[in-house]
Amino acid sequence: MSWQFIMVYLRRSGERLKLVSGGLPLVRHDCGDPVGTQCFKLAKLALMPFGAEVY
């Protein structure tokens, strides 16, 4: 692995943490459920940006 890949992965792990921590309170409420679900989908894309399928 190159150092550039490692740096991108570390940078994206911070984005993933923000999206998951922001999505958890939204999913607990009825009105925020669609927005919280989208936060989890974006967190998955932050983890695996290439070749990931989001449903």
C-alpha positions as CSV (number, residue, x, y, z in Angstrom):
1,M,0.0,0.0,0.0
2,S,1.1,3.5,-0.7
3,W,1.2,6.2,1.9
4,Q,-1.3,8.2,-0.1
5,F,-3.9,5.4,0.3
6,I,-3.3,5.3,4.0
7,M,-3.6,9.1,4.4
8,V,-6.9,9.1,2.4
9,Y,-8.2,6.2,4.6
10,L,-7.4,8.0,7.8
11,R,-9.0,11.2,6.6
12,R,-12.1,9.4,5.6
13,S,-12.3,7.5,9.0
14,G,-12.9,10.9,10.7
15,E,-15.7,11.7,8.2
16,R,-17.2,8.3,8.9
17,L,-17.2,8.8,12.7
18,K,-18.9,12.2,12.3
19,L,-21.6,10.7,10.0
20,V,-22.3,7.8,12.3
21,S,-22.4,10.0,15.5
22,G,-24.7,12.4,13.8
23,G,-27.0,9.7,12.4
24,L,-27.6,7.9,15.7
25,P,-29.7,10.6,17.3
26,L,-31.6,11.2,14.1
27,V,-32.6,7.5,13.7
28,R,-34.1,7.5,17.2
29,H,-36.8,10.0,16.2
30,D,-39.5,9.4,13.7
31,C,-39.0,12.6,11.7
32,G,-35.2,12.2,11.5
33,D,-35.3,8.6,10.3
34,P,-34.8,9.2,6.6
35,V,-32.0,11.7,7.3
36,G,-30.3,9.3,9.7
37,T,-30.5,6.5,7.2
38,Q,-28.7,8.7,4.6
39,C,-26.0,9.5,7.1
40,F,-25.3,5.7,7.5
41,K,-25.2,5.3,3.7
42,L,-22.7,8.2,3.4
43,A,-20.6,6.6,6.2
44,K,-20.4,3.4,4.2
45,L,-19.3,5.3,1.1
46,A,-16.6,7.1,3.2
47,L,-15.3,3.7,4.3
48,M,-15.3,2.1,0.8
49,P,-15.6,4.8,-1.8
50,F,-14.8,2.6,-4.9
51,G,-17.0,-0.3,-5.8
52,A,-19.5,0.1,-2.9
53,E,-23.2,-0.3,-3.7
54,V,-25.6,1.7,-1.6
55,Y,-29.1,0.5,-1.2
